[in-house]
Amino acid sequence: RDGSSDVVRPGPFLLVVEDPTTPSAAAYAVRVPSGASSDPAAYPGVAHLTEHCVFLGRAAAPDSPAGSESENEYRSHLSVHGGRCNAGTALRRTTYRFECPPRASSRALELLWGALTRPALAEEACRRELSAVEAEDARNRGTNTYRRRMQAFKDAFVPEHWYGKYTTGNARTLADAHGSMSAYHRSHYGPGRLG
């Protein structure tokens, strides 16, 4: 494998690895060194909701024509090119990843980076995404034995300890969290924090 790295200012540390033995796909991951343990006490799950809402798209750049950005542009671009994306919020980090054919990777990385650094966070779209978080929480509480055991373990901690926090969030804990989510994003996704 041949590799090179670069730092984009301001921006992430990029590691590029070429491996001719892998299928013809490019894969990228960007990590935010902050996760559910950084949720504000009043809004458990805000890191998870932010993860979901970042995928909804980026705000238009100040110099771009009106309507040049669209909700779900990132996912649509990947889908059209046979790619896929996912993300996950852990206690101390949030990771965004995608894979797609190399010819589509530059645009996909541009769209993801734009969504991470200047997400639209449109209130109506985020309200819709809260339904997905609610469904995920219900699924985790219902049949996911690992998550049920983990929550029981976490419940044994002192309530003020970050490890004992409830982290998924749901419609009740995040009902009025839009402003807090925007503040969380500004604080945890700022320059020098992504990489």
BELUR-V116916 format. One record per residue. N is the residue number from 1. PSI is psi in radians with two decimals (999 if undefined). BURIAL is + if it has 24 or more other C-alpha atoms within 12 Angstrom, else -. Layout:
n: <N,N>
psi: <PSI,PSI>
burial: <BURIAL,BURIAL>
//
This chain:
n: <1,2,3,4,5,6,7,8,9,10,11,12,13,14,15,16,17,18,19,20,21,22,23,24,25,26,27,28,29,30,31,32,33,34,35,36,37,38,39,40,41,42,43,44,45,46,47,48,49,50,51,52,53,54,55,56,57,58,59,60,61,62,63,64,65,66,67,68,69,70,71,72,73,74,75,76,77,78,79,80,81,82,83,84,85,86,87,88,89,90,91,92,93,94,95,96,97,98,99,100,101,102,103,104,105,106,107,108,109,110,111,112,113,114,115,116,117,118,119,120,121,122,123,124,125,126,127,128,129,130,131,132,133,134,135,136,137,138,139,140,141,142,143,144,145,146,147,148,149,150,151,152,153,154,155,156,157,158,159,160,161,162,163,164,165,166,167,168,169,170,171,172,173,174,175,176,177,178,179,180,181,182,183,184,185,186,187,188,189,190,191,192,193,194,195>
psi: <2.40,2.38,2.71,2.79,2.80,2.68,2.17,2.23,2.26,2.46,-2.85,2.87,2.19,2.30,2.12,2.16,2.24,2.26,1.79,-0.17,-0.12,2.81,2.81,1.37,2.61,2.42,2.43,2.65,2.44,2.29,2.35,2.12,0.87,2.49,-2.59,-0.44,-0.24,0.08,2.42,2.52,-0.61,-0.28,1.22,2.28,-0.01,-0.56,-0.71,-0.77,-0.70,-0.77,-0.82,-0.79,-0.47,-0.64,-0.25,-0.26,2.99,2.71,2.58,2.44,2.61,-0.53,0.13,2.66,2.63,2.42,0.16,-0.28,2.50,2.66,2.38,0.33,-0.69,-0.93,-0.67,-0.76,-0.81,-0.77,-0.79,-0.56,0.22,0.39,-3.12,2.83,2.82,2.98,2.84,2.44,2.01,-3.06,-0.70,0.16,2.75,2.27,2.29,2.29,2.69,2.80,2.57,2.98,2.56,-0.61,-0.37,-0.03,-0.62,-0.81,-0.69,-0.74,-0.68,-0.77,-0.75,-0.80,-0.72,-0.71,-0.62,-0.66,-0.47,1.18,2.63,-0.78,0.71,2.29,-0.78,-0.75,-0.70,-0.59,-0.73,-0.70,-0.47,-0.54,-0.65,-0.69,-0.74,-0.78,-0.70,-0.75,-0.78,-0.73,-0.75,-0.67,-0.49,-1.05,-0.11,1.67,-0.73,-0.83,-0.64,-0.75,-0.74,-0.74,-0.67,-0.72,-0.79,-0.61,-0.36,-0.24,2.81,2.29,-0.53,-0.26,2.39,-0.51,-0.45,0.00,2.57,2.23,-0.34,-0.73,2.80,-3.10,-0.51,-0.83,-0.34,0.23,-0.70,0.59,0.04,-0.81,-0.68,-0.64,-0.75,-0.74,-0.70,-0.80,-0.84,-0.68,-0.67,-0.25,0.30,3.04,2.40,-0.09,-0.30,2.52,999>
burial: <-,-,-,-,-,-,-,-,-,-,-,+,-,-,-,-,-,-,-,-,-,-,-,-,+,+,+,+,+,+,+,+,+,+,+,+,+,+,+,+,+,-,+,+,+,+,+,+,+,+,+,+,+,+,+,+,+,+,+,+,-,-,-,-,-,-,-,-,+,+,+,+,+,+,+,+,+,+,-,-,-,-,+,+,+,+,+,+,+,+,+,-,+,+,+,+,+,+,+,+,+,-,-,+,+,-,+,+,+,-,+,+,+,+,+,+,+,+,+,+,+,+,-,-,+,+,+,-,+,+,-,-,+,+,-,+,+,-,-,-,-,-,-,-,-,-,-,-,-,-,-,-,-,-,-,-,-,-,-,-,-,-,+,-,+,+,+,+,+,+,+,-,+,+,+,-,+,+,-,+,+,+,-,+,+,-,+,+,+,+,-,-,-,+,+>
//
